[in-house]
Amino acid sequence: MARIAVGGFQHETNTFASTNATFADFEMHDAWPGLVRGPEMLDAVAGINLALWGFMEAARADGHELVPLVWGSAEPSSYVTEDAFERITGMMVEELQAAGKVDAVFLDLHGAMAVEHFQDGEGETLARARKVIGPNVPLVHSLDLHANITEQMVAVGDAMSIYRTYPHVDMEQTGQRVYGLLQRLLAGEKLHKAFAKSPFLVPLTAQWTDARPNRGFYDMITGLELEGTACVDLALAFPPADIRECGPAAVAYDPDPVVAQRAVDLLMGAFVDAEGDFDNAMLSEDEAVQAAMSAPAGPIVLADAQDNPGAGGTSDTVGVLEALVRNHARKAALGLLWDAEVAREAHAQGVGAEFDAPLGGKSGRPGQRPMRARFKVEALSNGIFPCTGEMYRGATAHLGPTAVLSVVGADCDVKVVVSSHRFQNLDQACFRHIGVEPTEQKILVVKSTVHFRADYDPIAARTIVVESPGEHPCRLVGLNYRHLREGVRLEPNGPQHRRA
């Protein structure tokens, strides 16, 4: 029986966003648990679709002792503050030092954390754990499919595995895969590493893994592992991250270094060969709404991809909402729009009341402004509800005071679900918990890029990605990268990055 220290520290950093992640943001419970350390961590993550939980289940089934460290995650935003990073990694190191001798360490990481004082938050986190346990104790970790894998992450850890689905329905299974690699390391096996970076970036709107060419890459991974490679993975990366090592990468592990290198070469070769096949099609706000209105049946799902809070967006832009009103949409519902001020006012007014308000547009993003209108309060909730979709299986959302508002006097039938906390609408329960039945709407607008597809595609007559302003840019060519390495193509078949 081995003593295995386990923990997790996650943030997806959009360096082009306007708000940093503070320590308080990690303390907040959204759908995943708030910051927790020590023995309470084991119960906090139990039953949730997380790599940490998958790893814990597998290790316990084999009789290993788990030594809890820290779990912390925050909604995607701009940089993690130095204060938050130092305090949370400090907790992790303290718990690891207090644990005494351990036989291995597993960390559930994201892979796209940038910190005010470090471009590579995960590499630094792994390095601090390595400093405590020394060079001979196995250190393994999981990463998100959107990880920007760095040389330091590969060098410091002994093995990793990465989510293979977007939407991320396989987080738990990823933890189980990492446990399988750790078993080999604990048995004394040496796993050699191979690593390769892509010469181009891919926007998130083109990363859906059920679509080509991405589906083919993950089919190839399955084939390579069936042929005997210990582990092969591809991270499609998180492109709105202005760090040197931003971009997709392939990584492989095997007792035979030749086998590992061959797997990486084949996978990255296929990725580069498919450069012209990535689809980043988006419609304008009015085009999307008009297409949805003219469809014979619904629901038509409109993805407000660039205001996705799960990618650092503010979740309070009103471009698509105004297009719904402007085009006199019927049976339309939008969510989640973040406006704590209006949510509080709705709760103060009560169901059935009407009031004038500036809705959304309060985050200070240049060029954004609220939508000023009269609204009727249709329903209220405390924002606490169990998620019912596969991706957030086992999780309970905490959105703060939440309201359904309808737009009054505009010759339309448009409802808006307004929340007090930013939260990506990737689960039908975001609508259903407050009385808006998704299947009864002609148009559903979700502030999400791809994750919504796991729960909404089964009910959607059609899905349309909308190009509306937001802090998660899906056209990368116009971004002002300052730290990205020279020569990387900013989009598939796009121009190369040149430093000013």
N, C-alpha and C positions, 0 to 999 in steps of 0.2 A: 504494500500500500504506500502510495506517495503522498506527501503534503504539497498541495498545489495552491499557490496564492492566485487569487482571481480578482479582477476589477475592470472598470471601464471609464473612459474619459473621452467625450465626443463633442465635436463642433465642426460644422461645415462653414468655412469662412469665405464670404463674398467680399473681397477687398474693395469692390467698387460700391458697396452699400454705405449707408450714412451713419449707422448706429453700431457701436461696439458691444460685445458681450461682456457684461460685468459679472462679478461673483453672484450678485442677486439673481441674475438670469439663470445661472446653474442651480440655484436653490429652488427655483420655481418648478412645480409639477405641471407639465402640459398633458401629454398622453403617457410619456415615459416618466419614471420617478424623478423627483427632485434630488438634489445632492444628498448622498447618504454614505456613511463610512462604517466600517467594523461589522459586527454580526448582523445588524439590521439590514445590511445590503442584501443578504441572501434572500430574505423574505420580500424585499422591495421589488426585486426583478423577477420573482417566481412567476412562471406561467406566461410571460410576455414573449412575443416573437422578437427575441434579441439573441445575438451571437453568444452573449454572456450566459443566458439561460440555457441555450443548447449545449454549450460546453459543460456547464455545471451538471446538467442531467446526465450527460455521457460519462463524466468523471465519477459521479456518485454511483452510477450503475456498476462501475468496476471497483467500488469500495474505497476510492481515494478520499482523503481528507481535504476539504476546501478551506482555505484561509482567506477570509474576505478582506479586501482593501478598501477601495472607494468606487462608487458609481456617480458620475456627473455628466449631464448633457444639457445643452441650451439650444433654443431655436436658432437656426442659421441667421447670421448677421455679418457685419464687418468684423474686424480683428477682435480676438479675445484679449481683454486687457491684461497687462502684466500682472496686476494685482490678482486677478482671478486665476491665471495660470499658475503663478507661484504658490498661491494658497492651496489649490487643489492638488498639484503635483507634490507639494509639501506634505499634505495629508497622506497621499499614496506612499511616499517614501517613509513617513513615520510608521504607518501600519506595516510596511514591509520590513522595516528594521525591527519592530517590536515582535514580529512573527518568529524571529530566530531562524533556524535552518529550515529552508524549504527545498523541495526537489525540483520545482518548476514554477514558472510564472506565466499566466495567460492574461492578456489585456484586450478588451473589446474597444477598439479605436475606430475613428472615422477615416483618417488619412488625408483630410483637406483642412486641417486646423492651422491657421496662421495667427501668430501672436504679435502683439505690439513690438516685442523684442526678439522674436524668432520667426523666420519664414516657415520653418518645419516644426510645428508643435508636437506631432507624433514622434518624429525622430528624436527630439529632445526628451520627451517623456520616456521613450524606450531607453535612451542613454542613461537617464537617472535611475531607472530600475536596474539596468545592467551594472551600474556602479555599486549598488547595494549587494546584489547577488553574486557578483564576480563572473569570470568568463566561462565557467564550466557548467553552470545551472541553465537548463533550457529555458529560453524566453521566446514565447510564441504569441501571435496576436491575429486578430481578424481585422479586416478593413472593409469599408463601404465600396460599392462599385464605382462611386465618384471620387475615390481617393486619387490624389496627386502623389504617386509613390515616389519617394526620394531614395537616393543612394544610401543615406543614413538609415532609413527604415530597414532596407534590405541587409545592410552590413551588421547592424546591431542585433536584430532579431535572428533566431535560429530557423523559424518557419512562419509562414502566414497563409491565410486563405481569404478570399474576397467574395462578397456577394456576387451572384451570377444572374440576378434578375433585376430588372427595373421596369415596374415597381418592385421594391425589395420584399418579396414574399418569402425569401429563403434565408433570412437572417439567422434563425435558429439552426438551420441545417449547416450554415457556414461555421458556427461554433462547433458543431459536431465534427466537421471536416478537420478543423484545427486540432481537436482532441485526437483524431486519428493520426495526425502527423506527430503530435507529442508522444503518443504511445511508442512510435518508432524511435524517437529520440531517447525516451526513457529506457528503451531496450538496448541502447548503445549504438544504434545505427547512426551513421553520418549522412546528413542530407546536404548535397551540394546545391548551390544556388545559381540561377541564371536570370538575367534581367535585361530588358530592352525598352527604350522609350520611342514613342511615335514621333514622326516629324511634323504632325499637324494636330490641331485641337478640334474637338467635336462639340457643338452646342448641345445642351441637355435635350432640347426638342428633337434632336436626331439620335438619341441614345436609347429609345424604347427597345427592349430586348426581344419583344415578340415580333418585331419588324426586321426586314432585311436592310442592311447586311448583318446587323448585330446577331440575329438568331444563328447565323452560320458560324460565328466565332465561338459561341458557347456550345454548339453541336461539336465543333472541332475539339474543344476542351474535353468534352465527354469522351470522344474517340481516343484522344491521346492518353487519357487516364485508363481507359479500358485496355489500351495496348500495353500498359504497365508503368507509365510515368507516375511518380508518387503524387504530384500535385502540379496543376497548371492553372493559371488565372490571368484574367485580363481586367484591368481597371480602365473604364472609359473616361474617368477623371472629371474634375469640377473646373470648368474653364474660366469662370469669373474670379480667378484667384491670381493676383499679380505676384507670383513667386517664380524664382528661376526654373524650378523643376515641374511646373504645371504641365499637364498633358497626359494622355493615355499611356499605359505601360503594360507589358507582359512580364510575368514572373513565373518561375518553375523551380521545383525541388525534386531531387532524385538521388539515390545512392551513387548513381553513375553520372558524373558531370557531363559526359557526352550526351546522355539521354536528356538531361535537363536543358542543355543548350539547344539541342535539336528541337525540343518542344517550343521554346521561346522563339526560335528562328522561324518555325513554321507558322506559329500563331501571329507574330508580328508581320511576317510576310503577307499573310492573308489579309490582315488589317490594312496594310498600306496598299495592297492591290485593289481593295474595295473603296478607295478614297472617293471616287466619283459616285458612289451609290448611296451616300447618306442623304436623307430627306429632311430638309429644314423648312418645309412649306408652311406659311402662315397667311391668314387673311386679315384684312383691316377690320376694325370694330364694326363698321357699317356693313361691310361685305359679309362678315360672319353672321351678324344678326339677321340680315335679309335672307341669307341662305337658310338659316334655321327656320325663319317664319314661312318660307315657301316650301319647306319639306312637307310631304303628305302626312307624316306621323312623327311623333316624338317618343321619348325625350331626345332632343338634339343637345349634346353636351358641348359647351364652348369652354375651352381651357384658356384662362387668362394667365398665360404662361410666364409673362415677364413681371407679374406682381405676385409671384409664388413666395409665401413666407418660408417655405421649406428650402428655398434657395437664396434666402436673404432679402426677399422683397418685403415691402412695408405692409402689404395686404390691405392698403387703404386707398388705392387709386380708384377713380370712378369713371374711367373712360368707357368701359364696356357697359356699366350701368347707365350712363348717359345715352349710349347708343341704343339700348333697349327702350328707353323712354322716348328718344327722338324718333324711333321707327315704330312706335305704338305697338310694342310687343305684347302678346297675350300669353297667359299661363306661363310666365317666366319667373324663375327664382335664382337669385345670386347669393353665393356665400363662399367663404366667410369674409365679411368686410370688417376690418379692425377699427373700431371707434369707441373707446371706453366712455367718452363723454356723452355721446348720443345714447349708448346702451344704458347708462345711468339715468338719463332723462326719460327714456322710455319706461324704465322701472318706476320712476317717480310718478309719471303720468298715469300708468296703468293700462290694461287691455281695453281697447275701444277708443282711447283718447287720440286726438289729433294734435300735432304740434309742428311748428316750423323749425327747421334745423339745417345747419351746414353739415352734411354727412361726408365723412372721409376726407382725404386730402390734407390731413393735419400733421403729417410726419415731416414736413419741411422739405420734401424733395423738390428741386427746382422745376418750375413749370407745372407743378401739380396744385390743384385747388379743390376745395370741397364742392359737392353738388348741393346747391341750396334749393330746397323744395319743402312741401308740406307732406308729412308722413302720418300714417295711422298705425297704432300699435296693434298688431294682430295676435301676438303671443309672446310670452316671457318664459325664461328658464334661468336656473342658476349656472348653466353651462357645464354641469357635471353629468356625464353619460358614458356608458360602456361603448367602446368601438365594436362594430360588428363585422367589418371587413377583414380579409386575411392578413393584410400587412400589419395592422395594429392589433392583431389578435391578442387578447388577454389584457389590453390596456384600457384605462379609463381616462377620458378627456376632462380637463379642467380649464374651461374657457372664461371663467368669471361671468358676471351678469351678461345675459345674451337676450336678444330680442328679434322678433320678426316684424319688419316694418313694410307697409305697402305705400307706394307712391300715390298721392291724392291729386285728383284734378288734372291729370296729364293725358287722358284718353289712352290709357294703357293698363295692363294687369301685370304689374311687376312687384315682386316681393324681394326683400333683402334680409339675410340673416346677419345681424351685427353682433360681434363678439367683443369682449373686453381684453382678450389676449390674442396675439397672433397665433394662428394655427392653420396648417395646410388642410384644405378640404379634400382629403383622400378617402373619405369614408362616408357612405350614405347616411350614417347616424348624425352627421353634422346638420343635415336637414331634418331627418325623421324625428330626432329627439324633441324637436320643438314644434312638431305638427305639420311640417311641410313634407308631403309624401313625394319622393323623387319621381316615381313612376307615373304620377298624375300630371307632371309638368310637360309643357311642349318644349320649353327651353330651360336648361340647367347651366348656370355659369359657375365654374369652380376655379378658385384661385390656386392653381396647381399646374405643373408642367407635364408630368407623366404619371406620377404615383396614383392619381385618381383612377387610372385605367383599370387597376385590379378590381375595384369595387363598382365602378360606373360603366365600364364597357359592356358588361352582361345585360344592362338595361338600355343602353344607348342605341337609337336607330342610326345615329351618325355622330362622329366626334370631329370637331373643328378646332384647330389651334389658332388663337387670336394674337395678332401683333398689336398690343396696346402698351403704352409706356409703363415702365416699372423698373425697379432696381435689380432685377435679374435679367440682364441683357442676353438675348438669344441671337443677336447679330454681333459677332465678336470683332469684326474688322474695325469698327469705330471705337473700340476701347483703347484707353491710353495706358497700355502696359509699359512699365518702367523697369521691372526686374526680370521679366521673362527672358530666357536665353535667346540669343540672336539666331535668326534663321528659321524658327518654328513658323509653319503656316497657320495663320490665325483661324482659318476654317478649312474644311476639306476643299482642296483645289483653290484655296484663297491665297492672298499675298503673304509673303514672309515678313515676320516681325523684324524691324530694324530699330535699334535704340537710337534715341535722339542724341 
